[in-house]
Amino acid sequence: MRSYIAEPILKQAGFTAQNLDGAYSLYKMVNPEGVEYGN
């Protein structure tokens, strides 16, 4: 949802932006272990 909102704001500010719909779903599919965060 945030990227959907950010895309038109960035475009209005002169940036080239595209919304990568489903990118997180694809990421989780190819990297099921996710990202590890160190302390």
Secondary structure, DSSP 8 states (H G I E B T S, - for coil): -HHHHHHHHHHHTT------TTHHHHHHHH-TT------
